[in-house]
Amino acid sequence: MTHRREDDRDLHELAQVCRKTAMARTVARYRAALERHARGIVKDPQEARDAVQEVFIKAMRERRFFDEEFKIRAWLFRVTTNLCFNVVRDRRRRGGILANMPEESVPQGRTRGTTDTVWGGQLRAGVLEAIEDLSPAHREILMLRYYKDLSYAEIAAVLDIRMGTVMSRLSRARGRLGQVLGPEHPLLAEAL
């Protein structure tokens, strides 16, 4: 079920009476969607749950969260996306460190090529690595479009921007990704 900003009016009103109850209702409303979104990025159910839990902790600490003009849904998805990018980046760094260690010093249960496994192959891992070199705005819009498969309208709602801004930002992000990857990259046409 998709909740638009207008649907969150009840949360804003409830928070005027009891902030704790409003937060509980927010968690009930958005947890499943945020976990699906997080799982799409980190590809691990437990890490997705952990990230979403951290998002709700941040929400509880955000003083403006229930202000009338605060865009609850967009904020939740934006913070979830950013936290998940951090998880993937940190995982890749840990994997790089492990790959450079002698075989006998790699901890039991860890495997090489974690990023390859996460993204379904070495080429896709290269695309993800290139995406991480982009600006946060470009990274976010590419992930929402091509890894979450959101429509332009859905992206506009999540980011709380106009449809024209989605199209122009996506075009600039694709152009920049093409520069980073180079025109010969085998997945460039498939990914974009």
N, C-alpha and C positions, 0 to 999 in steps of 0.2 A: 504494500500500500504506500503510495507516494503522499507525503505531507508537504503542502506548500506553506509558505510563510503565513498566509492567512489562517491556516489551520492551527497555528501556534498561538493564536490570540487567547485561547483557553488557558494555555500555560502562563502567559503574561498575567492574565487575570487571577489565576489560582495563586501565583507567586505573591500577589498583593495580600492574600490571606495567609498562606503558609508556603514559604519557599521550599521547605523540605518535601512537602507533598508534590509540589510542582516539579521538583527535580526527579522524584521517583516516577512521576508520570512521563517525564522527558526520557528517562532511561528505558521505561517500558515501550515507549513509542519508537525510539530510534535504535535501540541496541542491535536488533537483528539486521537491519539494513546497514548499519555501520560495520558490523562484523563481516557481512558479505563483501562490503567495499574493501575492508582491510585485508580479508583473505585473498581477494583478487590481486592485491599488490604484494603481500608478503608470502602468499602461497603456503601458509602454515596456520592451521586453525587455532593453536594455542597462542602463537604470537599475535594473531589477529585479536583474540579475546583480550590479551594483555594490553594491546594498544588501545582498544576501545575502552577498557577500564581506565586507562590513564587519561583518555579524552574526557571521560565523565568526571574524573578528579579535577582536571583543569577547569571544566565547566563549573563545578561547585565553587572553585576559587575565583572565578571571573565575576567581579562585582556587577558588571553591566548585563550579565547573561539574560536576565528577565526584564530588562528595560523594554519599553514598548516598541522602540525602533530597532532593537537588536534582532538580527536575522539568525535565529537559533539553528535551523537546519543547515544553512550554508556554513555557519561557523563550525558546527560539528563535523561536517564532511571535510572542510578545509583542514582542520586540526588533525583529523584522522589520517588524511592523505599525507600531511607533512610528517607525522609520527611514523607512518609506515615507510615512507622514503628513508627516514633515518634508520629504521630497522634493517632495510635491505642494504643500505650503504654500509652500516656497521657489520653486517653479515659478510659482505663482500670483502671488507677490510680484514676481518678475522680469517676468512678463507684465503686471502692473499698471504697473510702471515703464516698460516698453516702450510700453504703450498711451498713456501721457502724453507720450511723446517725439514731436517732429516726425517725420513719415514718413521724411524723408531721413536721420535719425540712427538709425533702427532697423537693427541689424546684419543683413547679408545672411543669408538662410537662416532667420531668425526670423519667425514669423508672429504676428499678433495673435490673441487669443482662445485661447491654449493650453489653459486650463482647460476652455473649451467643447469643444474637440476631445477632450480627455482623457475627459470625462464624457458626451460624446454630445449636448451641447446646452446652451444658456444656462440653462434651468430646472434641469437636473441640477447644473450648476455652482453654482447658488444653494443647492441642498440641501447640496452638499459644503461650501460656505462656511459655512452654518449649522451643519453638523456640527462644523466646526473650532472654533466658538464654544462647544461643549459641553465638559464635563469630559473628561479623558482616558479615564476608565472608560466614560462614555456614548458617546464617539466610537468607541472600540474595539469595543464590543458591537454598535453599529449597523453598523459596517463589516463585521464578521464575519457578521452575520445577513443584511443586505440587499445588500451588494456581493460578499461571498464565498459567500453562499447556504448557510451552514453551518446544520445542525440545532441544536436546543437542546443535545442530547447532545454534539455536536462542539464547540460553543462551551464547554460545561462542561469538556471535556477540554483544550481549548487554553488556557483561562484558569485551569484547575485550581480551579474553584468548583463548588458544588452546582447541580443543575438548577433548584431553586427560586430560587436567587440569580440565575441567568441570566434567568429569567422576570421577577422583580421589577426587576432592573436594566434589562432591555430595556423594560419597561413605563414606568419612570421616564424612560429615555432618549427614548422616543417622545413622551412627554408634554412633556418639555423641548424637544425639536426642534419640536413643534407650537407651543409658545409662541414660539420664536425665529422660525419661518417665518411664523406667523400662519395663521388658519383658512382664508384665501382662497387660499393657495398652491396652484397647479394640480397640482403633483406630490405634495403631501402624502399624499393618499389612495393614489396609485400607489406611492410610495416606502415607505409603511408599511402 
